[in-house]
Amino acid sequence: MGDSRLLAGLLALPLAGLVAGCGVRTDLKPALAHNLPVAPTGRPDRPATAELLMPGSVARPTNSVELRVRSEPRGDDPFDLPPKD
């Protein structure tokens, strides 16, 4: 009895993934009673849906840290304090 439930669960999981991934891909539009957000201050027009969905530079920052190629001694850490007694 327990093995058949496990087998059914294992078969249902990929099937659920296939069903969830077969949605129709169309342009997004606001619901009937709603409108797109108003234009930002200083901008004469409202941004399009595609423009609103693009992540900004804050959401996807560029990597500006150079990787270390060799070992270097660490500098003094002012926050590395000994424990209090």
Buried (B, 14 or more C-beta within 10 A) or exposed (E): EEEEEEEEEEEEEEEEEEEEEEEEEEEEEEEEEEEEEEEEEEEEEBBEEEEEEEEEEEEEEEEEEEEEEEEEEEEEEEEEEEEEE
